[in-house]
Amino acid sequence: MDIAQIEKAQVIGALYKGPLHQQQDSPARDRLWRLLLKHQQAVRKHFAEWGGDIHLDEAEGYARLIELDVEDDIRDQLPALIEKRPLNYPTTLLVVLFRKQLIEHQRFSGENMLRVNRADIHEQLSNFLNIGQKDEAKVRDRIDESINTLERYGLLRSLGNADDEYEVRRILNSFVDIEFINEFEEKLRQYALTYFKQTPDHDVD
């Protein structure tokens, strides 16, 4: 194998494992990002042969593997390129909250990075998860589990500082659209109405 083939293989292998990010504070990861840009067409050609492609946003600095829309009978004959990772309720809720924060951040903030800290995440999610739940320790554990899940999937990045802050990565935008947010919020509203109607100690507006 020549150098170009080795570089392409490194990029392809990395994309099979998860998203790639332009990350200047990590030389190894930033190198993979630059190699992806260098060999982009060859990498796309490789995945196209398996019914896939890459979603690449050079301006935002991220890329991820996607499966192309093909007929069901054809898709059934192709190997799965992406591991399906269903999210539980707290993690889905956290994704929606972060997506909304990214929208506001991109509209009104002059800073490039959206930072959140663990304490604020706990406070935001607790407002939802404490409904009907008396075990606060269990709620905290579920929130920590959701944070760890999003970090493992590359949607959050620990900044490793004393404030226990995370970067909400903009690749999250490519997973969650406005329609999904609206549908999820409507489900939350219906759930809250149902819960409070069944709980005599609460009033429903």
CNS distance restraints for C-alpha pairs under 8 A (distance, minus, plus):
assign (resid   1 and name CA) (resid   5 and name CA) 5.92 0.50 0.50
assign (resid   1 and name CA) (resid   6 and name CA) 6.56 0.50 0.50
assign (resid   2 and name CA) (resid   6 and name CA) 6.41 0.50 0.50
assign (resid   3 and name CA) (resid   7 and name CA) 6.18 0.50 0.50
assign (resid   4 and name CA) (resid   8 and name CA) 6.19 0.50 0.50
assign (resid   5 and name CA) (resid   9 and name CA) 6.09 0.50 0.50
assign (resid   6 and name CA) (resid  10 and name CA) 6.22 0.50 0.50
assign (resid   7 and name CA) (resid  11 and name CA) 6.41 0.50 0.50
assign (resid   7 and name CA) (resid  35 and name CA) 6.61 0.50 0.50
assign (resid   8 and name CA) (resid  12 and name CA) 6.13 0.50 0.50
assign (resid   8 and name CA) (resid  35 and name CA) 7.38 0.50 0.50
assign (resid   8 and name CA) (resid  36 and name CA) 7.58 0.50 0.50
assign (resid   8 and name CA) (resid  39 and name CA) 6.37 0.50 0.50
assign (resid   8 and name CA) (resid  42 and name CA) 7.51 0.50 0.50
assign (resid   8 and name CA) (resid  43 and name CA) 6.64 0.50 0.50
assign (resid   9 and name CA) (resid  13 and name CA) 5.97 0.50 0.50
assign (resid  10 and name CA) (resid  14 and name CA) 6.18 0.50 0.50
assign (resid  10 and name CA) (resid  32 and name CA) 7.55 0.50 0.50
assign (resid  11 and name CA) (resid  15 and name CA) 6.25 0.50 0.50
assign (resid  11 and name CA) (resid  32 and name CA) 6.07 0.50 0.50
assign (resid  11 and name CA) (resid  35 and name CA) 6.81 0.50 0.50
assign (resid  11 and name CA) (resid  36 and name CA) 6.02 0.50 0.50
assign (resid  11 and name CA) (resid  43 and name CA) 7.72 0.50 0.50
assign (resid  12 and name CA) (resid  16 and name CA) 6.34 0.50 0.50
assign (resid  12 and name CA) (resid  43 and name CA) 6.59 0.50 0.50
assign (resid  13 and name CA) (resid  17 and name CA) 6.65 0.50 0.50
assign (resid  14 and name CA) (resid  18 and name CA) 6.50 0.50 0.50
assign (resid  14 and name CA) (resid  19 and name CA) 7.74 0.50 0.50
assign (resid  14 and name CA) (resid  20 and name CA) 7.35 0.50 0.50
assign (resid  15 and name CA) (resid  19 and name CA) 5.86 0.50 0.50
assign (resid  15 and name CA) (resid  20 and name CA) 6.61 0.50 0.50
assign (resid  15 and name CA) (resid  64 and name CA) 6.40 0.50 0.50
assign (resid  15 and name CA) (resid  65 and name CA) 6.10 0.50 0.50
assign (resid  16 and name CA) (resid  65 and name CA) 7.08 0.50 0.50
assign (resid  16 and name CA) (resid  81 and name CA) 7.27 0.50 0.50
assign (resid  16 and name CA) (resid  82 and name CA) 7.35 0.50 0.50
assign (resid  18 and name CA) (resid  64 and name CA) 6.69 0.50 0.50
assign (resid  18 and name CA) (resid  65 and name CA) 7.51 0.50 0.50
assign (resid  18 and name CA) (resid 153 and name CA) 7.14 0.50 0.50
assign (resid  18 and name CA) (resid 154 and name CA) 7.41 0.50 0.50
assign (resid  19 and name CA) (resid  62 and name CA) 7.00 0.50 0.50
assign (resid  19 and name CA) (resid  63 and name CA) 5.64 0.50 0.50
assign (resid  19 and name CA) (resid  64 and name CA) 4.42 0.50 0.50
assign (resid  19 and name CA) (resid  65 and name CA) 7.08 0.50 0.50
assign (resid  19 and name CA) (resid 154 and name CA) 6.67 0.50 0.50
assign (resid  20 and name CA) (resid  29 and name CA) 7.50 0.50 0.50
assign (resid  20 and name CA) (resid  32 and name CA) 7.53 0.50 0.50
assign (resid  20 and name CA) (resid  33 and name CA) 6.46 0.50 0.50
assign (resid  20 and name CA) (resid  62 and name CA) 5.63 0.50 0.50
assign (resid  20 and name CA) (resid  63 and name CA) 5.23 0.50 0.50
assign (resid  20 and name CA) (resid  64 and name CA) 6.36 0.50 0.50
assign (resid  21 and name CA) (resid  29 and name CA) 7.08 0.50 0.50
assign (resid  21 and name CA) (resid  30 and name CA) 7.24 0.50 0.50
assign (resid  21 and name CA) (resid  33 and name CA) 6.29 0.50 0.50
assign (resid  21 and name CA) (resid  61 and name CA) 5.61 0.50 0.50
assign (resid  21 and name CA) (resid  62 and name CA) 4.42 0.50 0.50
assign (resid  21 and name CA) (resid  63 and name CA) 6.55 0.50 0.50
assign (resid  22 and name CA) (resid  29 and name CA) 7.12 0.50 0.50
assign (resid  22 and name CA) (resid  30 and name CA) 5.35 0.50 0.50
assign (resid  22 and name CA) (resid  33 and name CA) 5.52 0.50 0.50
assign (resid  22 and name CA) (resid  34 and name CA) 7.92 0.50 0.50
assign (resid  22 and name CA) (resid  61 and name CA) 4.85 0.50 0.50
assign (resid  22 and name CA) (resid  62 and name CA) 6.23 0.50 0.50
assign (resid  23 and name CA) (resid  27 and name CA) 7.56 0.50 0.50
assign (resid  23 and name CA) (resid  29 and name CA) 6.20 0.50 0.50
assign (resid  23 and name CA) (resid  30 and name CA) 4.99 0.50 0.50
assign (resid  23 and name CA) (resid  33 and name CA) 7.96 0.50 0.50
assign (resid  24 and name CA) (resid  29 and name CA) 7.90 0.50 0.50
assign (resid  24 and name CA) (resid  30 and name CA) 5.57 0.50 0.50
assign (resid  25 and name CA) (resid  30 and name CA) 7.80 0.50 0.50
assign (resid  26 and name CA) (resid  30 and name CA) 5.97 0.50 0.50
assign (resid  27 and name CA) (resid  31 and name CA) 5.95 0.50 0.50
assign (resid  28 and name CA) (resid  32 and name CA) 6.58 0.50 0.50
assign (resid  29 and name CA) (resid  33 and name CA) 6.39 0.50 0.50
assign (resid  30 and name CA) (resid  34 and name CA) 6.31 0.50 0.50
assign (resid  31 and name CA) (resid  35 and name CA) 6.16 0.50 0.50
assign (resid  32 and name CA) (resid  36 and name CA) 6.11 0.50 0.50
assign (resid  33 and name CA) (resid  37 and name CA) 6.50 0.50 0.50
assign (resid  34 and name CA) (resid  38 and name CA) 6.20 0.50 0.50
assign (resid  35 and name CA) (resid  39 and name CA) 6.07 0.50 0.50
assign (resid  35 and name CA) (resid  40 and name CA) 7.99 0.50 0.50
assign (resid  36 and name CA) (resid  40 and name CA) 5.27 0.50 0.50
assign (resid  36 and name CA) (resid  43 and name CA) 7.53 0.50 0.50
assign (resid  39 and name CA) (resid  43 and name CA) 6.13 0.50 0.50
assign (resid  40 and name CA) (resid  44 and name CA) 6.14 0.50 0.50
assign (resid  41 and name CA) (resid  45 and name CA) 6.16 0.50 0.50
assign (resid  42 and name CA) (resid  46 and name CA) 6.27 0.50 0.50
assign (resid  43 and name CA) (resid  47 and name CA) 6.50 0.50 0.50
assign (resid  44 and name CA) (resid  48 and name CA) 6.02 0.50 0.50
assign (resid  44 and name CA) (resid  52 and name CA) 7.93 0.50 0.50
assign (resid  44 and name CA) (resid  53 and name CA) 5.52 0.50 0.50
assign (resid  44 and name CA) (resid  54 and name CA) 6.42 0.50 0.50
assign (resid  45 and name CA) (resid  49 and name CA) 6.56 0.50 0.50
assign (resid  45 and name CA) (resid  53 and name CA) 7.93 0.50 0.50
assign (resid  46 and name CA) (resid  50 and name CA) 7.34 0.50 0.50
assign (resid  47 and name CA) (resid  51 and name CA) 6.43 0.50 0.50
assign (resid  47 and name CA) (resid  52 and name CA) 4.76 0.50 0.50
assign (resid  47 and name CA) (resid  53 and name CA) 5.37 0.50 0.50
assign (resid  47 and name CA) (resid  54 and name CA) 7.81 0.50 0.50
assign (resid  48 and name CA) (resid  52 and name CA) 4.82 0.50 0.50
assign (resid  48 and name CA) (resid  53 and name CA) 5.68 0.50 0.50
assign (resid  50 and name CA) (resid  78 and name CA) 6.58 0.50 0.50
assign (resid  50 and name CA) (resid  79 and name CA) 7.19 0.50 0.50
assign (resid  50 and name CA) (resid  81 and name CA) 7.72 0.50 0.50
assign (resid  51 and name CA) (resid  67 and name CA) 6.08 0.50 0.50
assign (resid  51 and name CA) (resid  68 and name CA) 5.66 0.50 0.50
assign (resid  51 and name CA) (resid  70 and name CA) 7.69 0.50 0.50
assign (resid  51 and name CA) (resid  75 and name CA) 7.75 0.50 0.50
assign (resid  51 and name CA) (resid  78 and name CA) 7.14 0.50 0.50
assign (resid  52 and name CA) (resid  65 and name CA) 7.14 0.50 0.50
assign (resid  52 and name CA) (resid  66 and name CA) 5.66 0.50 0.50
assign (resid  52 and name CA) (resid  67 and name CA) 4.25 0.50 0.50
assign (resid  52 and name CA) (resid  68 and name CA) 5.10 0.50 0.50
assign (resid  52 and name CA) (resid  81 and name CA) 7.21 0.50 0.50
assign (resid  53 and name CA) (resid  65 and name CA) 6.04 0.50 0.50
assign (resid  53 and name CA) (resid  66 and name CA) 5.42 0.50 0.50
assign (resid  53 and name CA) (resid  67 and name CA) 6.26 0.50 0.50
assign (resid  53 and name CA) (resid  68 and name CA) 6.62 0.50 0.50
assign (resid  54 and name CA) (resid  63 and name CA) 6.51 0.50 0.50
assign (resid  54 and name CA) (resid  64 and name CA) 5.52 0.50 0.50
assign (resid  54 and name CA) (resid  65 and name CA) 4.54 0.50 0.50
assign (resid  54 and name CA) (resid  66 and name CA) 5.60 0.50 0.50
assign (resid  55 and name CA) (resid  63 and name CA) 5.42 0.50 0.50
assign (resid  55 and name CA) (resid  64 and name CA) 5.33 0.50 0.50
assign (resid  55 and name CA) (resid  65 and name CA) 6.25 0.50 0.50
assign (resid  55 and name CA) (resid  66 and name CA) 6.47 0.50 0.50
assign (resid  56 and name CA) (resid  62 and name CA) 6.13 0.50 0.50
assign (resid  56 and name CA) (resid  63 and name CA) 4.28 0.50 0.50
assign (resid  56 and name CA) (resid  64 and name CA) 6.67 0.50 0.50
assign (resid  57 and name CA) (resid  61 and name CA) 5.89 0.50 0.50
assign (resid  57 and name CA) (resid  62 and name CA) 5.55 0.50 0.50
assign (resid  57 and name CA) (resid  63 and name CA) 6.19 0.50 0.50
assign (resid  58 and name CA) (resid  62 and name CA) 6.49 0.50 0.50
assign (resid  58 and name CA) (resid  63 and name CA) 7.87 0.50 0.50
assign (resid  60 and name CA) (resid 170 and name CA) 6.84 0.50 0.50
assign (resid  60 and name CA) (resid 171 and name CA) 7.83 0.50 0.50
assign (resid  62 and name CA) (resid 170 and name CA) 7.83 0.50 0.50
assign (resid  62 and name CA) (resid 171 and name CA) 6.11 0.50 0.50
assign (resid  63 and name CA) (resid 171 and name CA) 7.66 0.50 0.50
assign (resid  65 and name CA) (resid  81 and name CA) 7.87 0.50 0.50
assign (resid  65 and name CA) (resid  82 and name CA) 7.32 0.50 0.50
assign (resid  66 and name CA) (resid  81 and name CA) 7.77 0.50 0.50
assign (resid  66 and name CA) (resid  82 and name CA) 7.23 0.50 0.50
assign (resid  67 and name CA) (resid  81 and name CA) 6.90 0.50 0.50
assign (resid  67 and name CA) (resid  82 and name CA) 7.44 0.50 0.50
assign (resid  70 and name CA) (resid  74 and name CA) 6.53 0.50 0.50
assign (resid  70 and name CA) (resid  75 and name CA) 6.11 0.50 0.50
assign (resid  71 and name CA) (resid  75 and name CA) 6.17 0.50 0.50
assign (resid  72 and name CA) (resid  76 and name CA) 6.08 0.50 0.50
assign (resid  73 and name CA) (resid  77 and name CA) 6.82 0.50 0.50
assign (resid  74 and name CA) (resid  78 and name CA) 6.70 0.50 0.50
assign (resid  75 and name CA) (resid  79 and name CA) 7.94 0.50 0.50
assign (resid  87 and name CA) (resid  91 and name CA) 5.87 0.50 0.50
assign (resid  87 and name CA) (resid  92 and name CA) 5.78 0.50 0.50
assign (resid  88 and name CA) (resid  92 and name CA) 6.12 0.50 0.50
assign (resid  89 and name CA) (resid  93 and name CA) 6.06 0.50 0.50
assign (resid  90 and name CA) (resid  94 and name CA) 6.17 0.50 0.50
assign (resid  90 and name CA) (resid 125 and name CA) 7.57 0.50 0.50
assign (resid  90 and name CA) (resid 129 and name CA) 7.47 0.50 0.50
assign (resid  90 and name CA) (resid 142 and name CA) 7.14 0.50 0.50
assign (resid  90 and name CA) (resid 143 and name CA) 6.82 0.50 0.50
assign (resid  90 and name CA) (resid 146 and name CA) 6.49 0.50 0.50
assign (resid  91 and name CA) (resid  95 and name CA) 6.23 0.50 0.50
assign (resid  91 and name CA) (resid 143 and name CA) 7.78 0.50 0.50
assign (resid  91 and name CA) (resid 146 and name CA) 4.81 0.50 0.50
assign (resid  91 and name CA) (resid 147 and name CA) 7.56 0.50 0.50
assign (resid  91 and name CA) (resid 149 and name CA) 7.64 0.50 0.50
assign (resid  91 and name CA) (resid 150 and name CA) 7.61 0.50 0.50
assign (resid  92 and name CA) (resid  96 and name CA) 6.33 0.50 0.50
assign (resid  93 and name CA) (resid  97 and name CA) 6.24 0.50 0.50
assign (resid  93 and name CA) (resid 125 and name CA) 7.76 0.50 0.50
assign (resid  94 and name CA) (resid  98 and name CA) 6.12 0.50 0.50
assign (resid  94 and name CA) (resid 125 and name CA) 7.08 0.50 0.50
assign (resid  94 and name CA) (resid 146 and name CA) 7.52 0.50 0.50
assign (resid  95 and name CA) (resid  99 and name CA) 6.08 0.50 0.50
assign (resid  95 and name CA) (resid 172 and name CA) 7.75 0.50 0.50
assign (resid  95 and name CA) (resid 176 and name CA) 7.98 0.50 0.50
assign (resid  96 and name CA) (resid 100 and name CA) 6.30 0.50 0.50
assign (resid  96 and name CA) (resid 176 and name CA) 7.47 0.50 0.50
assign (resid  96 and name CA) (resid 181 and name CA) 6.15 0.50 0.50
assign (resid  97 and name CA) (resid 101 and name CA) 6.26 0.50 0.50
assign (resid  98 and name CA) (resid 102 and name CA) 6.09 0.50 0.50
assign (resid  98 and name CA) (resid 168 and name CA) 7.07 0.50 0.50
assign (resid  99 and name CA) (resid 103 and name CA) 6.39 0.50 0.50
assign (resid  99 and name CA) (resid 172 and name CA) 6.80 0.50 0.50
assign (resid  99 and name CA) (resid 173 and name CA) 6.48 0.50 0.50
assign (resid  99 and name CA) (resid 176 and name CA) 7.04 0.50 0.50
assign (resid 100 and name CA) (resid 104 and name CA) 6.45 0.50 0.50
assign (resid 101 and name CA) (resid 105 and name CA) 5.93 0.50 0.50
assign (resid 102 and name CA) (resid 106 and name CA) 5.95 0.50 0.50
assign (resid 102 and name CA) (resid 114 and name CA) 6.91 0.50 0.50
assign (resid 102 and name CA) (resid 168 and name CA) 7.81 0.50 0.50
assign (resid 102 and name CA) (resid 170 and name CA) 7.45 0.50 0.50
assign (resid 102 and name CA) (resid 173 and name CA) 7.93 0.50 0.50
assign (resid 103 and name CA) (resid 107 and name CA) 6.28 0.50 0.50
assign (resid 104 and name CA) (resid 108 and name CA) 6.06 0.50 0.50
assign (resid 104 and name CA) (resid 109 and name CA) 7.67 0.50 0.50
assign (resid 105 and name CA) (resid 109 and name CA) 5.01 0.50 0.50
assign (resid 105 and name CA) (resid 114 and name CA) 6.73 0.50 0.50
assign (resid 106 and name CA) (resid 110 and name CA) 7.90 0.50 0.50
assign (resid 106 and name CA) (resid 112 and name CA) 7.92 0.50 0.50
assign (resid 113 and name CA) (resid 167 and name CA) 6.55 0.50 0.50
assign (resid 113 and name CA) (resid 168 and name CA) 7.45 0.50 0.50
assign (resid 113 and name CA) (resid 169 and name CA) 7.94 0.50 0.50
assign (resid 114 and name CA) (resid 167 and name CA) 5.75 0.50 0.50
assign (resid 114 and name CA) (resid 168 and name CA) 5.60 0.50 0.50
assign (resid 114 and name CA) (resid 169 and name CA) 7.68 0.50 0.50
assign (resid 115 and name CA) (resid 165 and name CA) 6.36 0.50 0.50
assign (resid 115 and name CA) (resid 166 and name CA) 5.58 0.50 0.50
assign (resid 115 and name CA) (resid 167 and name CA) 4.80 0.50 0.50
assign (resid 115 and name CA) (resid 168 and name CA) 6.31 0.50 0.50
assign (resid 116 and name CA) (resid 120 and name CA) 6.82 0.50 0.50
assign (resid 116 and name CA) (resid 121 and name CA) 7.11 0.50 0.50
assign (resid 116 and name CA) (resid 165 and name CA) 5.44 0.50 0.50
assign (resid 116 and name CA) (resid 166 and name CA) 5.33 0.50 0.50
assign (resid 116 and name CA) (resid 167 and name CA) 6.55 0.50 0.50
assign (resid 116 and name CA) (resid 168 and name CA) 7.24 0.50 0.50
assign (resid 117 and name CA) (resid 121 and name CA) 6.40 0.50 0.50
assign (resid 117 and name CA) (resid 163 and name CA) 6.55 0.50 0.50
assign (resid 117 and name CA) (resid 164 and name CA) 5.49 0.50 0.50
assign (resid 117 and name CA) (resid 165 and name CA) 4.02 0.50 0.50
assign (resid 117 and name CA) (resid 166 and name CA) 5.91 0.50 0.50
assign (resid 118 and name CA) (resid 122 and name CA) 6.22 0.50 0.50
assign (resid 118 and name CA) (resid 164 and name CA) 5.99 0.50 0.50
assign (resid 118 and name CA) (resid 165 and name CA) 6.40 0.50 0.50
assign (resid 118 and name CA) (resid 166 and name CA) 7.67 0.50 0.50
assign (resid 119 and name CA) (resid 123 and name CA) 6.29 0.50 0.50
assign (resid 120 and name CA) (resid 124 and name CA) 6.17 0.50 0.50
assign (resid 121 and name CA) (resid 125 and name CA) 6.16 0.50 0.50
assign (resid 121 and name CA) (resid 143 and name CA) 7.95 0.50 0.50
assign (resid 122 and name CA) (resid 126 and name CA) 5.78 0.50 0.50
assign (resid 122 and name CA) (resid 140 and name CA) 7.01 0.50 0.50
assign (resid 122 and name CA) (resid 143 and name CA) 6.45 0.50 0.50
assign (resid 123 and name CA) (resid 127 and name CA) 6.64 0.50 0.50
assign (resid 124 and name CA) (resid 128 and name CA) 7.56 0.50 0.50
assign (resid 125 and name CA) (resid 129 and name CA) 6.11 0.50 0.50
assign (resid 125 and name CA) (resid 143 and name CA) 7.15 0.50 0.50
assign (resid 126 and name CA) (resid 130 and name CA) 5.40 0.50 0.50
assign (resid 126 and name CA) (resid 139 and name CA) 7.16 0.50 0.50
assign (resid 126 and name CA) (resid 140 and name CA) 7.87 0.50 0.50
assign (resid 127 and name CA) (resid 131 and name CA) 7.41 0.50 0.50
assign (resid 129 and name CA) (resid 133 and name CA) 6.99 0.50 0.50
assign (resid 129 and name CA) (resid 139 and name CA) 6.64 0.50 0.50
assign (resid 130 and name CA) (resid 134 and name CA) 7.03 0.50 0.50
assign (resid 130 and name CA) (resid 136 and name CA) 7.29 0.50 0.50
assign (resid 130 and name CA) (resid 139 and name CA) 6.99 0.50 0.50
assign (resid 133 and name CA) (resid 139 and name CA) 7.72 0.50 0.50
assign (resid 135 and name CA) (resid 139 and name CA) 6.61 0.50 0.50
assign (resid 136 and name CA) (resid 140 and name CA) 6.28 0.50 0.50
assign (resid 137 and name CA) (resid 141 and name CA) 6.27 0.50 0.50
assign (resid 138 and name CA) (resid 142 and name CA) 6.26 0.50 0.50
assign (resid 139 and name CA) (resid 143 and name CA) 6.30 0.50 0.50
assign (resid 140 and name CA) (resid 144 and name CA) 6.23 0.50 0.50
assign (resid 141 and name CA) (resid 145 and name CA) 6.11 0.50 0.50
assign (resid 142 and name CA) (resid 146 and name CA) 6.26 0.50 0.50
assign (resid 143 and name CA) (resid 147 and name CA) 6.29 0.50 0.50
assign (resid 144 and name CA) (resid 148 and name CA) 6.19 0.50 0.50
assign (resid 145 and name CA) (resid 149 and name CA) 6.15 0.50 0.50
assign (resid 146 and name CA) (resid 150 and name CA) 6.31 0.50 0.50
assign (resid 147 and name CA) (resid 151 and name CA) 6.23 0.50 0.50
assign (resid 147 and name CA) (resid 156 and name CA) 7.72 0.50 0.50
assign (resid 148 and name CA) (resid 152 and name CA) 6.07 0.50 0.50
assign (resid 149 and name CA) (resid 153 and name CA) 6.24 0.50 0.50
assign (resid 150 and name CA) (resid 154 and name CA) 6.25 0.50 0.50
assign (resid 150 and name CA) (resid 155 and name CA) 5.21 0.50 0.50
assign (resid 150 and name CA) (resid 156 and name CA) 5.55 0.50 0.50
assign (resid 151 and name CA) (resid 155 and name CA) 5.74 0.50 0.50
assign (resid 151 and name CA) (resid 156 and name CA) 4.40 0.50 0.50
assign (resid 151 and name CA) (resid 157 and name CA) 5.72 0.50 0.50
assign (resid 151 and name CA) (resid 158 and name CA) 7.42 0.50 0.50
assign (resid 152 and name CA) (resid 156 and name CA) 7.80 0.50 0.50
assign (resid 154 and name CA) (resid 169 and name CA) 7.61 0.50 0.50
assign (resid 155 and name CA) (resid 168 and name CA) 6.31 0.50 0.50
assign (resid 155 and name CA) (resid 169 and name CA) 5.27 0.50 0.50
assign (resid 155 and name CA) (resid 170 and name CA) 7.70 0.50 0.50
assign (resid 155 and name CA) (resid 171 and name CA) 6.74 0.50 0.50
assign (resid 155 and name CA) (resid 172 and name CA) 5.92 0.50 0.50
assign (resid 156 and name CA) (resid 166 and name CA) 6.18 0.50 0.50
assign (resid 156 and name CA) (resid 167 and name CA) 5.64 0.50 0.50
assign (resid 156 and name CA) (resid 168 and name CA) 4.94 0.50 0.50
assign (resid 156 and name CA) (resid 169 and name CA) 5.74 0.50 0.50
assign (resid 157 and name CA) (resid 166 and name CA) 5.29 0.50 0.50
assign (resid 157 and name CA) (resid 167 and name CA) 5.06 0.50 0.50
assign (resid 157 and name CA) (resid 168 and name CA) 6.76 0.50 0.50
assign (resid 157 and name CA) (resid 169 and name CA) 7.15 0.50 0.50
assign (resid 158 and name CA) (resid 164 and name CA) 7.49 0.50 0.50
assign (resid 158 and name CA) (resid 165 and name CA) 6.23 0.50 0.50
assign (resid 158 and name CA) (resid 166 and name CA) 4.41 0.50 0.50
assign (resid 158 and name CA) (resid 167 and name CA) 6.40 0.50 0.50
assign (resid 159 and name CA) (resid 164 and name CA) 7.26 0.50 0.50
assign (resid 159 and name CA) (resid 165 and name CA) 5.65 0.50 0.50
assign (resid 159 and name CA) (resid 166 and name CA) 5.34 0.50 0.50
assign (resid 159 and name CA) (resid 167 and name CA) 6.70 0.50 0.50
assign (resid 160 and name CA) (resid 164 and name CA) 6.39 0.50 0.50
assign (resid 160 and name CA) (resid 165 and name CA) 6.93 0.50 0.50
assign (resid 160 and name CA) (resid 166 and name CA) 7.93 0.50 0.50
assign (resid 161 and name CA) (resid 165 and name CA) 6.43 0.50 0.50
assign (resid 168 and name CA) (resid 172 and name CA) 7.81 0.50 0.50
assign (resid 170 and name CA) (resid 174 and name CA) 7.88 0.50 0.50
assign (resid 171 and name CA) (resid 175 and name CA) 7.30 0.50 0.50
assign (resid 172 and name CA) (resid 176 and name CA) 6.58 0.50 0.50
assign (resid 173 and name CA) (resid 177 and name CA) 6.93 0.50 0.50
assign (resid 176 and name CA) (resid 180 and name CA) 6.34 0.50 0.50
assign (resid 176 and name CA) (resid 181 and name CA) 7.23 0.50 0.50
assign (resid 177 and name CA) (resid 181 and name CA) 6.58 0.50 0.50
assign (resid 178 and name CA) (resid 182 and name CA) 6.23 0.50 0.50
assign (resid 179 and name CA) (resid 183 and name CA) 6.21 0.50 0.50
assign (resid 180 and name CA) (resid 184 and name CA) 6.05 0.50 0.50
assign (resid 181 and name CA) (resid 185 and name CA) 6.08 0.50 0.50
assign (resid 182 and name CA) (resid 186 and name CA) 6.21 0.50 0.50
assign (resid 183 and name CA) (resid 187 and name CA) 6.41 0.50 0.50
assign (resid 184 and name CA) (resid 188 and name CA) 6.31 0.50 0.50
assign (resid 185 and name CA) (resid 189 and name CA) 6.18 0.50 0.50
assign (resid 186 and name CA) (resid 190 and name CA) 6.22 0.50 0.50
assign (resid 187 and name CA) (resid 191 and name CA) 6.08 0.50 0.50
assign (resid 188 and name CA) (resid 192 and name CA) 6.13 0.50 0.50
assign (resid 189 and name CA) (resid 193 and name CA) 6.20 0.50 0.50
assign (resid 190 and name CA) (resid 194 and name CA) 6.14 0.50 0.50
assign (resid 191 and name CA) (resid 195 and name CA) 6.10 0.50 0.50
assign (resid 192 and name CA) (resid 196 and name CA) 6.10 0.50 0.50
assign (resid 193 and name CA) (resid 197 and name CA) 6.06 0.50 0.50
assign (resid 193 and name CA) (resid 204 and name CA) 6.94 0.50 0.50
assign (resid 194 and name CA) (resid 198 and name CA) 6.36 0.50 0.50
assign (resid 195 and name CA) (resid 199 and name CA) 6.29 0.50 0.50
assign (resid 196 and name CA) (resid 200 and name CA) 7.28 0.50 0.50
assign (resid 196 and name CA) (resid 202 and name CA) 5.70 0.50 0.50
assign (resid 196 and name CA) (resid 203 and name CA) 6.73 0.50 0.50
assign (resid 196 and name CA) (resid 204 and name CA) 6.34 0.50 0.50
assign (resid 197 and name CA) (resid 202 and name CA) 7.62 0.50 0.50
assign (resid 197 and name CA) (resid 203 and name CA) 7.59 0.50 0.50
assign (resid 197 and name CA) (resid 204 and name CA) 6.75 0.50 0.50
